[in-house]
Amino acid sequence: MASGLLFDECVDLTLAVPAFSPHAQIVLVRDILPGANDHVVLADARSRGFILVTEDAGFGRLLFHLKAPSPKGIILIALDPLPRHERLKRLMVIAAQALTHAQGAFVTIGPKTVRTRKL
């Protein structure tokens, strides 16, 4: 089991929690840092040693262009334009693999591919 996941406020919990909860402890930003900006969310994930799970592509800009300090890893869920029921199926199939690849990396889960970029 991974050490833990910090779910950003934008994550659809009805899809992501069932997919990731069998594999790791989950902490929700909305419960501990409601309304926090992205820099604070990154810092919290880093201090906990957690992987950040988000649907906000802006974290890639923060890390790769603005060189913000990175957490243990990031998983970006980018499943548009899949219908809702297909998103859940996709996440259920790919969650464990994404967690394995996310150690020290930025993982993007797309409708058909999973891309990994080292942090």
N, C-alpha and C positions, 0 to 999 in steps of 0.2 A: 504494500500500500504506500502511495506517495505521502509525503509529510503533511501536506495540506494545500488547500486551494482557497484563494480569496476571490469571491465572485463580485465583480463590479456591479454597480447599481443598474446598469443598462441590460444585464443578462436576463434573458427570459428563464426564470427559475422553474417554470413548469416543464421546460424541455431539458435544461442543463442539470438540475438536481438529480432526476432519475438516472441520467446517463453517467454522471461523475461520482455520485455518492457511494456506490459500491467500491470505489477505488481510492478514495481519499477523504479526509476530514474537510468539511466545507465551512467557511466563515463568510458571512455576507457583509459587504460594505455598508449596506443600508442599516444594519443593526449596530455597527461599531463606529462608523464615520459618515452618517447621512449627509449628503450634499458636498462631500469632500471633493476638492479638485483633483485632477489626474496626478499631479506631482505628489500629493499627500497619499493617494491610493498606492502609487508605486513605492513610496517610502514605507508604507505599512506592510505591503507584501514582502519587501526586502527585509525589514526588521523581523518579521515572523519566519522568514525562510520559506515562504509559500510561493506557489505558482499563481499568477494572476490570470483569471478567466474573464474575458470581456467580449463585447460585441462592438466596441469602439475602436475603429481603425486608427484613431488619433494617437494611440499608444505607440504605434510603429514610428510615427513622426517624432514623438518625444525621445524615443530610444535611439533611432538611427540617424536622425538629422540634427536634433538638439543635444544629443549625447547625454541624456538623463541617466543617472545610475540605474541599473537594471535589477529586477528581482531575480529569484531563482529561475524563473521562466515565465513565458506568457503564452496563453492559448487564446487566439482570436477566433471567435465563432462567426463565420461569414457565409451563411447558408442561403441568402437571398439568391435567386427567386424561388427556392423550393417551397412548396406548400407546407403548412405547419405539421401535418402528420408525417411527411417525408423528412422534415428536419429532425424530429424525434428519432425516427428509425436510423438516420445517418449518425446522430450523436451516440446512440446506444451501441452501434457497431464500432465506432472509431474512438470512443473516449479513452479506453485503456492504452491504445497505441499512441494517441496524442499526448497523454501524460508521460509515457516513456520518452518520447522525442522532445518534450518540453524542458527537460533538464538542461539549463544553460542555453535555451533557444527560444525563438519566437515562432510559434506554430500557428499556421492559419488553416482552419478546417473549412474547406470550400465544399460546394455541392458535389464535386466529383474527385477532388484532389485534397491532399494534405501537404502543405509546403512547410519546410523547416528552414529557418535562418538562424545561425549561431549568433548569440548576443556578444 
